[in-house]
Amino acid sequence: MKGRFTTGVVLGSLIGASAAMLMDNMDKKTVRGMKKKFNNMQSMFDQK
């Protein structure tokens, strides 16, 4: 249970950081890059 909770906290802070960065610069390329990065991170978590 503890590990799952920690993963949730990490994912939550990552999502928060990405959202803040996206708000800072709404460059279309940046948005696409962040989405790609986020998808890569999600697949990494899914593999575990």
C-alpha positions in Angstrom: 0.0 0.0 0.0 2.8 2.4 1.0 4.6 2.1 -2.4 1.3 2.7 -4.3 0.7 5.9 -2.3 4.2 7.2 -2.9 3.8 6.6 -6.6 0.5 8.5 -6.5 2.2 11.5 -4.8 5.1 11.4 -7.3 2.7 11.3 -10.3 0.6 14.1 -8.7 3.6 16.4 -8.3 4.8 15.6 -11.9 1.3 16.5 -13.3 1.3 19.7 -11.2 4.8 20.7 -12.4 3.8 20.0 -16.1 0.6 22.0 -15.8 2.5 25.0 -14.3 5.1 24.8 -17.1 2.4 24.6 -19.7 0.7 27.7 -18.3 4.0 29.5 -18.4 4.6 29.0 -22.1 1.7 27.8 -24.3 4.0 27.0 -27.2 2.4 24.3 -29.3 5.7 22.4 -29.7 6.2 22.5 -25.9 2.7 21.2 -25.3 3.3 18.4 -27.7 6.7 17.6 -26.2 5.3 17.6 -22.6 2.5 15.2 -23.7 5.0 12.9 -25.3 7.2 13.0 -22.1 4.2 12.3 -19.9 3.1 9.4 -22.1 6.6 7.9 -21.9 6.6 8.3 -18.1 3.1 6.6 -17.9 4.3 3.6 -19.9 7.4 3.3 -17.7 5.1 3.2 -14.6 2.8 0.7 -16.4 5.7 -1.7 -17.1 6.6 -2.0 -13.4 
